[in-house]
Amino acid sequence: MTTVGVIGCGLMGSGMAKNLIKHHYNVMVYDINEEAVKKLVNEGATPASAPEELAGQVDFVILSLTSPNLVKEMVLNEETGILFRMKQGTFILDMSTNDVNITRQIHQKAQEKGVEFYDCPLSGGPDGANNGTLTIMIGGSEERLDEILPVLQAIGKHIEYLGESGAGQIVKLCHNMVVGGVISLLSEAFLTSEKAGVPKEKLASILQKGSGQTRAMDVFGVNILDHTFDNVKFSLANMTKDIHLYRNLAEDNQIATFVSDSTHQLFHLGKNKGKGNLDSSAIYKVLKEIV
């Protein structure tokens, strides 16, 4: 039986682990949150006491971590890095949203050790992770792509190979920049509509029937309309991180960032105001406080 290790058992990692168990994979899990691990053990997973213990016993490692530096430390730390414990021919699937340069650095180091590293960032949120309907964006070697697809198909519905190492992260960062920008613009437009005398609910209805229709309205707009910003689809802190990574990517490629500047500043303002744990739609609340 194929063994898959999941490092990072938060909202995304726990859902993926459950679906891997449902698809009859042998699943090992590690997280610093012992309660999260216990819940997955009750579902049939095997706990690991440390990432390096897990790394030596699995065919695949799935990473679901919160920052690029944490991913780099988890994989490349010379004393505890999982890369140095993994068997040749095994795989690391990084489901985190990561810096493109760090992704390519890890990919190169992994190849030198005989381990295949794929960037596989996700879209679909905790509901998608629980339901096995995630969108997965793949970057890495096409040569061994067929070997990772069965694992990805256990956790995702829309799976697309985008190119060599870093390609998945490039698309994910651009995707989240668009989503963050749309949330910001929706929030401003709703406030303008209300201030001018038309309830935001009426504007939302027209937007979804006209050329302004957007998936971001379906996912995040309900929170804005109902002021339920604690209903976290994707946290403001995580969106701030991703928009910052996008800005680094754009600047590395000498792209002018006139359009993204305001969204970048707005999300950082929201995080600095202590709203990082709220949903990204809380940008509406940030703008409203400025008015």
C-alpha positions as CSV (number, residue, x, y, z in Angstrom):
1,M,0.0,0.0,0.0
2,T,1.3,3.5,-0.9
3,T,2.1,5.6,2.1
4,V,1.5,9.3,2.1
5,G,2.7,11.7,4.8
6,V,0.9,14.9,5.5
7,I,2.9,17.6,7.3
8,G,0.6,20.4,8.4
9,C,-2.9,19.3,9.5
10,G,-4.8,22.6,9.6
11,L,-8.0,23.3,7.7
12,M,-6.5,22.3,4.4
13,G,-4.2,19.5,5.4
14,S,-6.7,17.7,7.6
15,G,-9.2,17.6,4.7
16,M,-6.7,16.2,2.3
17,A,-5.6,13.6,4.8
18,K,-9.2,12.4,5.3
19,N,-9.7,12.0,1.6
20,L,-6.4,10.1,1.2
21,I,-7.6,7.7,3.9
22,K,-11.0,7.4,2.1
23,H,-9.1,6.4,-1.0
24,H,-7.3,3.6,0.9
25,Y,-3.8,5.2,1.2
26,N,-1.8,4.5,4.3
27,V,-1.6,8.1,5.8
28,M,1.0,9.4,8.3
29,V,0.5,12.8,9.8
30,Y,2.5,15.4,11.7
31,D,1.5,18.8,13.1
32,I,2.7,20.8,16.1
33,N,-1.0,20.9,17.1
34,E,-1.5,17.6,18.8
35,E,-5.3,17.9,18.8
36,A,-5.3,18.1,15.0
37,V,-3.2,15.0,14.8
38,K,-5.5,13.1,17.3
39,K,-8.6,13.9,15.2
40,L,-6.9,12.4,12.1
41,V,-5.7,9.3,14.1
42,N,-9.3,8.7,14.9
43,E,-10.0,8.8,11.2
44,G,-7.4,6.1,10.6
45,A,-4.1,8.0,10.2
46,T,-0.8,7.1,11.9
47,P,0.9,9.8,13.9
48,A,4.5,10.7,13.5
49,S,6.5,12.2,16.4
50,A,8.6,14.4,14.1
51,P,8.7,15.3,10.4
52,E,12.0,13.5,9.9
53,E,10.5,10.3,11.3
54,L,7.6,10.5,8.8
55,A,10.0,11.4,5.9
56,G,11.9,8.1,6.0
57,Q,8.7,5.9,5.9
58,V,6.6,7.4,3.1
59,D,6.4,7.3,-0.7
60,F,4.9,10.9,-0.8
61,V,5.1,13.8,1.5
62,I,2.4,16.5,1.2
63,L,3.3,19.9,2.7
64,S,0.5,22.2,3.8
65,L,2.4,24.9,5.6
66,T,1.8,28.6,6.3
67,S,4.9,30.4,4.9
68,P,7.7,30.0,2.3
69,N,10.4,30.1,5.0
70,L,8.6,27.3,6.9
71,V,8.6,25.2,3.8
72,K,12.3,25.8,3.1
73,E,13.2,25.0,6.7
74,M,11.1,21.9,6.7
75,V,12.7,20.6,3.6
76,L,16.3,21.9,3.5
77,N,17.4,22.3,7.2
78,E,20.6,20.4,7.3
79,E,19.8,18.8,10.7
80,T,16.1,18.2,10.5
81,G,15.1,18.7,6.9
82,I,12.9,15.9,5.5
83,L,14.8,15.9,2.2
84,F,17.8,14.3,3.9
85,R,15.6,11.5,5.3
86,M,13.6,10.6,2.3
87,K,14.4,7.5,0.1
88,Q,15.5,8.1,-3.5
89,G,12.6,8.0,-6.0
90,T,10.1,9.4,-3.5
91,F,8.1,12.6,-3.9
92,I,7.4,15.9,-2.1
93,L,4.2,17.6,-3.1
94,D,4.2,21.2,-1.8
95,M,0.5,22.2,-1.5
96,S,1.5,25.5,0.3
97,T,1.5,28.8,-1.5
98,N,5.2,29.4,-1.9
99,D,7.8,31.9,-3.2
100,V,8.8,30.9,-6.8
101,N,12.5,31.3,-6.2
102,I,12.4,29.2,-3.0
103,T,10.3,26.6,-4.9
104,R,12.9,26.3,-7.6
105,Q,15.8,26.2,-5.1
106,I,14.1,23.3,-3.3
107,H,13.4,21.5,-6.6
108,Q,17.1,21.7,-7.6
109,K,18.2,20.4,-4.2
110,A,15.7,17.6,-4.3
111,Q,16.8,16.4,-7.7
112,E,20.4,16.2,-6.5
113,K,19.1,13.9,-3.7
114,G,17.0,11.7,-6.1
115,V,13.7,13.1,-4.8
116,E,11.1,14.7,-7.0
117,F,9.7,18.0,-5.8
118,Y,6.4,19.4,-7.2
119,D,4.8,22.7,-6.4
120,C,1.1,21.9,-6.2
121,P,-0.7,25.0,-4.8
122,L,-4.5,24.8,-4.3
123,S,-7.7,26.7,-4.8
124,G,-11.0,25.7,-3.3
125,G,-10.6,26.4,0.5
126,P,-11.4,24.1,3.4
127,D,-14.7,23.0,1.8
128,G,-12.8,21.9,-1.3
129,A,-10.2,20.1,0.9
130,N,-13.0,18.3,2.8
131,N,-15.0,17.4,-0.3
132,G,-12.0,16.3,-2.4
133,T,-12.9,19.0,-5.0
134,L,-9.8,21.2,-4.9
135,T,-8.2,22.8,-8.0
136,I,-4.5,21.8,-8.1
137,M,-1.9,23.7,-10.1
138,I,1.2,21.7,-10.8
139,G,4.7,22.8,-11.5
140,G,7.6,20.3,-11.9
141,S,9.0,17.6,-14.1
142,E,6.6,16.3,-16.6
143,E,8.5,13.0,-16.8
144,R,7.1,11.6,-13.5
145,L,3.8,13.4,-13.6
146,D,1.8,10.2,-14.1
147,E,3.1,8.9,-10.8
148,I,1.7,11.7,-8.7
149,L,-1.7,12.0,-10.4
150,P,-3.4,9.2,-8.4
151,V,-2.6,10.9,-5.1
152,L,-3.7,14.3,-6.5
153,Q,-6.9,12.8,-7.8
154,A,-7.8,11.6,-4.3
155,I,-7.9,15.2,-3.0
156,G,-8.7,17.3,-6.1
157,K,-11.2,17.5,-8.9
158,H,-9.5,20.0,-11.3
159,I,-5.9,19.1,-11.8
160,E,-3.7,20.9,-14.3
161,Y,0.0,20.6,-15.2
162,L,1.3,24.1,-16.0
163,G,5.0,23.6,-16.7
164,E,8.4,23.2,-15.1
165,S,9.2,23.9,-11.4
166,G,7.5,27.1,-10.1
167,A,4.8,27.2,-12.7
168,G,2.1,26.1,-10.2
169,Q,3.1,28.9,-7.8
170,I,3.2,31.5,-10.5
171,V,-0.4,30.8,-11.5
172,K,-1.5,30.6,-7.8
173,L,0.0,33.9,-7.0
174,C,-1.5,35.6,-10.0
175,H,-4.8,34.0,-9.3
176,N,-4.9,35.2,-5.7
177,M,-3.8,38.7,-6.7
178,V,-6.9,38.8,-9.0
179,V,-9.1,37.5,-6.2
180,G,-7.8,40.0,-3.7
181,G,-8.2,42.8,-6.2
182,V,-11.8,41.9,-6.9
183,I,-12.6,41.7,-3.2
184,S,-11.2,45.1,-2.7
185,L,-13.1,46.6,-5.7
186,L,-16.4,44.9,-4.6
187,S,-16.0,46.3,-1.1
188,E,-15.4,49.9,-2.4
189,A,-18.3,49.6,-4.9
190,F,-20.7,48.4,-2.2
191,L,-19.7,51.2,0.1
192,T,-20.2,53.7,-2.7
193,S,-23.6,52.3,-3.7
194,E,-24.8,52.4,-0.1
195,K,-23.5,55.9,0.5
196,A,-25.2,57.1,-2.7
197,G,-28.6,55.6,-1.7
198,V,-28.8,52.0,-3.1
199,P,-28.4,49.0,-0.8
200,K,-25.5,46.8,-1.5
201,E,-27.8,43.8,-1.9
202,K,-29.4,45.4,-4.9
203,L,-26.0,46.1,-6.5
204,A,-24.9,42.6,-5.8
205,S,-28.0,41.2,-7.6
206,I,-27.3,43.3,-10.7
207,L,-23.6,42.4,-10.7
208,Q,-24.3,38.7,-10.8
209,K,-26.7,39.2,-13.7
210,G,-24.4,41.5,-15.7
211,S,-20.9,41.8,-17.0
212,G,-19.7,42.4,-13.4
213,Q,-20.4,38.7,-12.5
214,T,-17.6,37.1,-10.7
215,R,-16.8,33.9,-8.8
216,A,-15.3,36.0,-6.0
217,M,-18.7,37.5,-5.4
218,D,-20.2,34.0,-5.0
219,V,-17.5,32.9,-2.5
220,F,-16.7,36.1,-0.5
221,G,-19.6,38.4,-1.3
222,V,-22.0,36.7,1.1
223,N,-19.7,37.7,4.0
224,I,-19.8,41.3,2.9
225,L,-23.6,41.3,2.5
226,D,-24.2,39.6,5.9
227,H,-21.2,41.2,7.7
228,T,-20.1,37.6,8.7
229,F,-16.4,38.3,8.4
230,D,-15.6,35.6,11.0
231,N,-16.8,33.0,8.5
232,V,-13.4,32.4,7.1
233,K,-13.2,31.2,3.5
234,F,-9.6,32.4,3.2
235,S,-8.1,34.5,5.9
236,L,-7.1,38.1,5.4
237,A,-3.6,37.3,6.7
238,N,-3.1,34.5,4.1
239,M,-4.3,36.7,1.3
240,T,-2.0,39.5,2.5
241,K,0.9,37.0,2.3
242,D,0.0,35.8,-1.2
243,I,-0.4,39.3,-2.5
244,H,3.0,40.2,-1.1
245,L,4.5,37.2,-2.8
246,Y,2.8,38.2,-6.1
247,R,4.3,41.7,-5.8
248,N,7.8,40.1,-5.4
249,L,7.1,37.9,-8.5
250,A,6.0,40.9,-10.5
251,E,8.9,43.0,-9.5
252,D,11.4,40.2,-10.2
253,N,10.0,40.1,-13.7
254,Q,10.1,43.9,-14.1
255,I,6.3,44.3,-14.3
256,A,4.9,47.7,-13.2
257,T,2.5,47.1,-10.3
258,F,0.3,50.2,-10.6
259,V,-2.9,48.2,-10.5
260,S,-2.0,45.9,-7.6
261,D,-0.4,48.7,-5.4
262,S,-3.7,49.8,-3.8
263,T,-4.8,46.2,-3.0
264,H,-1.4,45.4,-1.6
265,Q,-1.5,48.4,0.7
266,L,-5.2,47.8,1.7
267,F,-4.6,44.2,2.8
268,H,-1.5,45.2,4.8
269,L,-3.6,47.9,6.5
270,G,-6.2,45.3,7.4
271,K,-3.6,43.0,8.8
272,N,-2.0,45.8,10.8
273,K,-5.4,46.7,12.2
274,G,-5.7,43.2,13.7
275,K,-8.1,41.7,11.1
276,G,-5.7,39.0,9.9
277,N,-7.8,36.2,11.4
278,L,-11.0,37.4,9.7
279,D,-12.0,36.4,6.2
280,S,-10.5,38.3,3.3
281,S,-13.9,39.9,2.8
282,A,-13.2,42.0,5.9
283,I,-11.5,44.4,3.5
284,Y,-15.0,45.9,3.3
285,K,-14.8,46.6,7.1
286,V,-11.4,48.1,6.7
287,L,-12.6,50.5,4.0
288,K,-15.7,51.4,5.9
289,E,-13.7,52.4,8.9
290,I,-11.7,54.8,6.7
291,V,-14.8,56.5,5.3
